[in-house]
Amino acid sequence: MPRLVMLPATEPGDRTYGEMPVQIAGYDVMQVVFPKLVWYNRSVCDEAIRQIRGFGDEPVVLVGFSKSGLGAWTIARTIPDCVAATVIFDAPMVREEVPPWGTSPFYPDTASWQEDLPSRTIDAFEKAVPESHRLVLISGRSFHDEMVAMAMALRGRKITHRFLARPDMRHHWESGWLEAGLGELEARW
């Protein structure tokens, strides 16, 4: 049974964007857990990696939504031996300025933010992640333009990925994006 690792996008108990799934038919679902809201800087990614390695040796499908999409990107390129595929939904992938949404404890300035920014780490991703890695990007209402820009940058570099443009899809765990992304993985690879 394929294993999914879900990265949290909100603090525990926050249901603003629905609930991260604990069960999905046909998949063994595991969740990375943090006691509070996080942005995926180096120390947070290191803790997520520690938890992922604790789930076993078999490669996983890593799932990131919104800010956890940034974590999924960084983790996939940091431990490519552990991540067979990555699904990222509606994330701020190309935003050059540090976002104002509680990022300051994790990214105190724009320079530290840009070090982890997916659009600035495409080279590192390309070098680290094997060609067999499957990457699915899905846009939604909140970060559609950023996801389009990231998909175009990847296409320009000829990095294999699938992009699902869903500009009307709610920024929510339960809007159907996860099923679409997993369906894309199953149908295309």
MIDREN-42939 format. One record per residue (C-alpha): residue in one letter; x, y, z. Coordinates in steps of 0.1 Angstrom, whole numbers, padded with zeros to 4 digits, always signed. Layout:
<rs>
aXYZ
...
</rs>
This chain:
<rs>
m+0000+0000+0000
p+0015+0034-0010
r+0024+0056+0020
l+0014+0093+0021
v+0031+0117+0045
m+0010+0148+0052
l+0026+0180+0063
p+0005+0203+0085
a-0004+0238+0072
t-0019+0251+0104
e-0015+0246+0141
p-0032+0217+0157
g-0069+0222+0162
d-0071+0250+0136
r-0100+0240+0112
t-0099+0272+0091
y-0088+0251+0060
g-0105+0219+0070
e-0088+0189+0085
m-0058+0171+0072
p-0070+0136+0062
v-0061+0107+0084
q-0075+0081+0060
i-0075+0078+0022
a-0087+0046+0005
g-0058+0027-0009
y-0031+0046+0010
d-0014+0043+0044
v-0016+0079+0057
m+0009+0093+0082
q+0011+0128+0095
v+0040+0150+0106
v+0030+0167+0138
f+0041+0200+0153
p+0027+0215+0186
k+0022+0249+0170
l+0020+0268+0137
v+0052+0264+0117
w+0068+0277+0086
y+0092+0253+0070
n+0126+0268+0076
r+0156+0246+0081
s+0150+0236+0117
v+0113+0228+0111
c+0122+0207+0080
d+0149+0189+0100
e+0123+0179+0126
a+0098+0169+0098
i+0126+0148+0083
r+0133+0131+0116
q+0096+0122+0119
i+0095+0110+0082
r+0125+0087+0087
g+0107+0073+0118
f+0079+0061+0096
g+0101+0034+0080
d+0125+0029+0051
e+0100+0027+0022
p+0099+0059+0000
v+0068+0080+0005
v+0045+0104-0013
l+0050+0137+0004
v+0019+0160+0005
g+0021+0198+0012
f-0007+0223+0012
s-0002+0261+0014
k+0028+0268+0036
s+0035+0231+0040
g+0040+0230+0002
l+0072+0249+0008
g+0082+0223+0033
a+0074+0195+0009
w+0096+0211-0018
t+0125+0215+0006
i+0122+0180+0022
a+0119+0163-0012
r+0152+0178-0023
t+0169+0172+0011
i+0160+0135+0014
p+0153+0123-0021
d+0159+0087-0012
c+0129+0089+0011
v+0105+0107-0012
a+0092+0090-0044
a+0067+0117-0052
t+0055+0151-0040
v+0021+0167-0043
i+0019+0205-0036
f-0013+0224-0035
d-0018+0262-0036
a+0015+0274-0020
p+0034+0307-0021
m+0062+0293-0043
v+0076+0324-0060
r+0068+0353-0035
e+0100+0373-0033
e+0091+0392-0001
v+0087+0374+0032
p+0049+0369+0038
p+0032+0387+0066
w+0013+0356+0079
g+0032+0347+0111
t+0065+0341+0093
s+0088+0363+0115
p+0097+0337+0141
f+0109+0314+0112
y+0121+0339+0086
p+0132+0371+0103
d+0140+0389+0070
t+0136+0386+0032
a+0171+0372+0027
s+0164+0342+0050
w+0130+0336+0033
q+0146+0337-0002
e+0171+0310+0008
d+0143+0284+0010
l+0120+0299-0017
p+0112+0271-0042
s+0116+0294-0073
r+0151+0302-0061
t+0160+0266-0053
i+0151+0249-0086
d+0188+0242-0093
a+0192+0224-0059
f+0160+0205-0065
e+0171+0194-0100
k+0205+0183-0088
a+0192+0164-0058
v+0159+0147-0069
p+0162+0118-0093
e+0144+0118-0126
s+0121+0090-0112
h+0107+0114-0087
r+0071+0124-0095
l+0060+0160-0089
v+0025+0173-0091
l+0017+0210-0086
i-0019+0221-0082
s-0030+0257-0081
g-0060+0270-0062
r-0077+0303-0054
s-0051+0318-0030
f-0018+0312-0049
h-0029+0304-0085
d-0005+0329-0101
e+0024+0318-0081
m+0018+0281-0089
v+0015+0289-0126
a+0048+0308-0124
m+0065+0279-0107
a+0052+0254-0132
m+0064+0276-0160
a+0099+0279-0144
l+0100+0241-0141
r+0088+0236-0177
g+0115+0261-0189
r+0141+0239-0171
k+0126+0208-0185
i+0120+0194-0151
t+0093+0166-0153
h+0062+0175-0134
r+0024+0177-0138
f+0006+0210-0133
l-0031+0211-0126
a-0045+0246-0129
r-0075+0250-0106
p-0079+0287-0100
d-0114+0283-0086
m-0105+0255-0062
r-0110+0265-0025
h-0078+0268-0004
h-0090+0239+0018
w-0080+0203+0026
e-0114+0191+0015
s-0117+0209-0019
g-0108+0178-0039
w-0072+0188-0048
l-0056+0158-0030
e-0078+0133-0049
a-0069+0151-0081
g-0032+0150-0073
l-0032+0114-0063
g-0052+0106-0094
e-0026+0123-0115
l+0002+0103-0099
e-0017+0070-0105
a-0028+0079-0141
r+0004+0094-0154
w+0032+0073-0139
</rs>
